[in-house]
Amino acid sequence: MEMTSWGRFPRIDAVGHTPRNEAALRACVLAGGEKIAHGMGRSYGDSALNREVILTGGFRYFLDFDSKTGIITCEAGVSLSDIIDVILPRGWFLPVTPGTRFVSLGGAIASDVHGKNHHLSGSFCDHVLGFDLMIADGATVRCSRSENEDLFHATCGGMGLTGVILRGSFRLQKVKSCLIRQEIFKAANLSEVIALFEEKSAWSYSVAWIDCLATGTKLGRSLLMVGEHADKGTLFRSPAKTLSVPFDFPRFCLNRYSVSAFNHLYHRRKGASTGEQTVSLDHFFFPLDSILHWNRIYGAGGFTQYQFVLPKAAGVEGLRAILARIARSGRGSFLAVLKLFGKGNDNLLSFPMEGFSLALDFKIERGLFPLLDELDHIVTDHGGRLYLAKDTRMRAGVFRRGYPKWEVFRGIRETHGLVDRFNSLQARRLEI
Ligand SMILES: Cc1cc2nc3c(=O)[nH]c(=O)nc-3n(C[C@H](O)[C@H](O)[C@H](O)COP(=O)(O)OP(=O)(O)OC[C@H]3O[C@@H](n4cnc5c(N)ncnc54)[C@H](O)[C@@H]3O)c2cc1C
């Protein structure tokens, strides 16, 4: 069957295995050949793609929930969306959530996903207590900070390259309402938005939208959105309204003029609504989920998200260099999202480090990859790295500079005999 991930590039022919229980998964792993776990396909590139993939959608049971401690245990194919549906009416919410709820628990652990609260709460795996992992010999091993610690830190953020996560437990946070108090601040340029992030860092959630085509004194002009769980309001949210993009947009629809016009209007419209507002949780965390198949807007050729993080000290200078290069290229991005990260963790390939992370969407077209190669050098020269869950084209050298613990990770893969059993197109490209 044809397979792809969210960016719809690359598209490959693959065999999909659909085990529905642990025994079937074991038989699939022991049958030999290189395979990779595939959750909900919300990674953008080739990290969940291989000639043979193990689809985890059959592992969808909730196993345990302790309403006193907020510790929940689910199978790895359960989506964050399903978890929210079950826990929110009981007064709990995810400790960390990415910008889409259509992500499996296994995918959230394997990418160690981050949210808008990284500066205060860290990434998803910082709240994971443990999980069961099927490794190359078909054994299921318990991994936590005290059991099989090497596999725990390699699997959290390890992009499926250490085996298949079967089930996992993590700690939820308590909330009183399904509403979010939100405030929006306008920043005239990059220095202003960086200062605003620091000034507003006591808010649980923050994220800025940058107009990446603005230049000169307006370089980095942006809107910073901050949010907090409301104390009042119901815990029962109404189902989010959705629209669907019915077909691939023609290639000419996305160009510097349409992106520039969009950015201009967005900046003016959002900037007009200052002061505190109360918005729904779905509106605040998952605005893109309301448009199903929005990835079709980029056309049939697909798109990629370029997401990098720069350490704080080098952040402003590096961001300025990257934004200036993008503005000069005329390649706009509808989405250019800046986040403040707190300290990173001990996981070997987790993406976040203390600093600033910028994510930009680009349509795949001629000339794009050479530009991104140039940006890669600016990122690594400033001590930064790219996010594996979004990557589809980085070179092995760039990966190694950004992830200095890759050798330890590779050593663990070799020790446990995982190298020839669990592989993705990305792992082969990056020689992980
Ligand atoms: C609109 C949108 C917004 C996003 N926002 C954010 C964000 O704010 N922050 C962020 O961090 N990410 C974000 N992402 C990326 C997304 O959270 C990650 O790519 C996540 O890993 C996707 O989960 P999935 O279940 O779709 O996994 P897949 O895309 O199917 O797989 C991703 C990786 O996880 C591995 N994997 C999946 N299941 C298992 C398993 N059971 N055992 C072992 N390995 C497994 C795969 O092998 C692969 O390497 C966003 C994605 C989209 C589309």
Ligand as a Chemical Component Dictionary entry (heavy atoms), coordinates in Angstrom:
data_LIG
# 
_chem_comp.id                   LIG 
_chem_comp.type                 NON-POLYMER 
_chem_comp.pdbx_formal_charge   0 
_chem_comp.three_letter_code    LIG 
# 
loop_
_chem_comp_atom.comp_id 
_chem_comp_atom.atom_id 
_chem_comp_atom.alt_atom_id 
_chem_comp_atom.type_symbol 
_chem_comp_atom.charge 
_chem_comp_atom.model_Cartn_x 
_chem_comp_atom.model_Cartn_y 
_chem_comp_atom.model_Cartn_z 
_chem_comp_atom.pdbx_ordinal 
LIG C1  C1  C 0 -0.644 19.774 13.345 1  
LIG C2  C2  C 0 0.512  19.179 14.088 2  
LIG C3  C3  C 0 0.991  19.838 15.202 3  
LIG C4  C4  C 0 2.067  19.292 15.914 4  
LIG N1  N1  N 0 2.515  19.981 16.994 5  
LIG C5  C5  C 0 3.544  19.476 17.706 6  
LIG C6  C6  C 0 4.003  20.138 18.875 7  
LIG O1  O1  O 0 3.485  21.185 19.254 8  
LIG N2  N2  N 0 5.005  19.564 19.568 9  
LIG C7  C7  C 0 5.575  18.388 19.188 10 
LIG O2  O2  O 0 6.482  17.913 19.884 11 
LIG N3  N3  N 0 5.160  17.739 18.086 12 
LIG C8  C8  C 0 4.164  18.258 17.344 13 
LIG N4  N4  N 0 3.713  17.581 16.243 14 
LIG C9  C9  C 0 4.378  16.312 15.875 15 
LIG C10 C10 C 0 3.720  15.111 16.552 16 
LIG O3  O3  O 0 3.375  15.388 17.871 17 
LIG C11 C11 C 0 4.717  13.959 16.561 18 
LIG O4  O4  O 0 5.177  13.722 15.272 19 
LIG C12 C12 C 0 4.143  12.663 17.131 20 
LIG O5  O5  O 0 5.188  11.745 17.291 21 
LIG C13 C13 C 0 3.120  12.033 16.203 22 
LIG O6  O6  O 0 2.571  10.875 16.815 23 
LIG P1  P1  P 0 1.974  9.711  15.924 24 
LIG O7  O7  O 0 1.214  8.796  16.793 25 
LIG O8  O8  O 0 1.263  10.272 14.752 26 
LIG O9  O9  O 0 3.326  8.989  15.473 27 
LIG P2  P2  P 0 3.889  8.639  14.016 28 
LIG O10 O10 O 0 3.984  9.881  13.209 29 
LIG O11 O11 O 0 3.143  7.530  13.439 30 
LIG O12 O12 O 0 5.351  8.185  14.444 31 
LIG C14 C14 C 0 6.277  9.143  14.966 32 
LIG C15 C15 C 0 7.467  8.408  15.577 33 
LIG O13 O13 O 0 7.025  7.658  16.711 34 
LIG C16 C16 C 0 7.368  6.290  16.560 35 
LIG N5  N5  N 0 6.301  5.488  17.183 36 
LIG C17 C17 C 0 4.964  5.622  17.024 37 
LIG N6  N6  N 0 4.318  4.708  17.773 38 
LIG C18 C18 C 0 5.264  3.984  18.412 39 
LIG C19 C19 C 0 5.237  2.873  19.311 40 
LIG N7  N7  N 0 4.094  2.326  19.731 41 
LIG N8  N8  N 0 6.424  2.377  19.752 42 
LIG C20 C20 C 0 7.602  2.911  19.361 43 
LIG N9  N9  N 0 7.680  3.963  18.521 44 
LIG C21 C21 C 0 6.533  4.494  18.050 45 
LIG C22 C22 C 0 7.478  6.065  15.054 46 
LIG O14 O14 O 0 8.322  4.979  14.757 47 
LIG C23 C23 C 0 8.067  7.396  14.597 48 
LIG O15 O15 O 0 9.463  7.412  14.749 49 
LIG C24 C24 C 0 2.655  18.075 15.504 50 
LIG C25 C25 C 0 2.161  17.401 14.387 51 
LIG C26 C26 C 0 1.095  17.954 13.669 52 
LIG C27 C27 C 0 0.576  17.230 12.470 53 
# 
loop_
_chem_comp_bond.comp_id 
_chem_comp_bond.atom_id_1 
_chem_comp_bond.atom_id_2 
_chem_comp_bond.value_order 
_chem_comp_bond.pdbx_ordinal 
LIG C1  C2  SING 1  
LIG C2  C3  SING 2  
LIG C2  C26 DOUB 3  
LIG C3  C4  DOUB 4  
LIG C4  N1  SING 5  
LIG C4  C24 SING 6  
LIG N1  C5  DOUB 7  
LIG C5  C6  SING 8  
LIG C5  C8  SING 9  
LIG C6  O1  DOUB 10 
LIG C6  N2  SING 11 
LIG N2  C7  SING 12 
LIG C7  O2  DOUB 13 
LIG C7  N3  SING 14 
LIG N3  C8  DOUB 15 
LIG C8  N4  SING 16 
LIG N4  C9  SING 17 
LIG N4  C24 SING 18 
LIG C9  C10 SING 19 
LIG C10 O3  SING 20 
LIG C10 C11 SING 21 
LIG C11 O4  SING 22 
LIG C11 C12 SING 23 
LIG C12 O5  SING 24 
LIG C12 C13 SING 25 
LIG C13 O6  SING 26 
LIG O6  P1  SING 27 
LIG P1  O7  DOUB 28 
LIG P1  O8  SING 29 
LIG P1  O9  SING 30 
LIG O9  P2  SING 31 
LIG P2  O10 DOUB 32 
LIG P2  O11 SING 33 
LIG P2  O12 SING 34 
LIG O12 C14 SING 35 
LIG C14 C15 SING 36 
LIG C15 O13 SING 37 
LIG C15 C23 SING 38 
LIG O13 C16 SING 39 
LIG C16 N5  SING 40 
LIG C16 C22 SING 41 
LIG N5  C17 SING 42 
LIG N5  C21 SING 43 
LIG C17 N6  DOUB 44 
LIG N6  C18 SING 45 
LIG C18 C19 SING 46 
LIG C18 C21 DOUB 47 
LIG C19 N7  SING 48 
LIG C19 N8  DOUB 49 
LIG N8  C20 SING 50 
LIG C20 N9  DOUB 51 
LIG N9  C21 SING 52 
LIG C22 O14 SING 53 
LIG C22 C23 SING 54 
LIG C23 O15 SING 55 
LIG C24 C25 DOUB 56 
LIG C25 C26 SING 57 
LIG C26 C27 SING 58 
# 
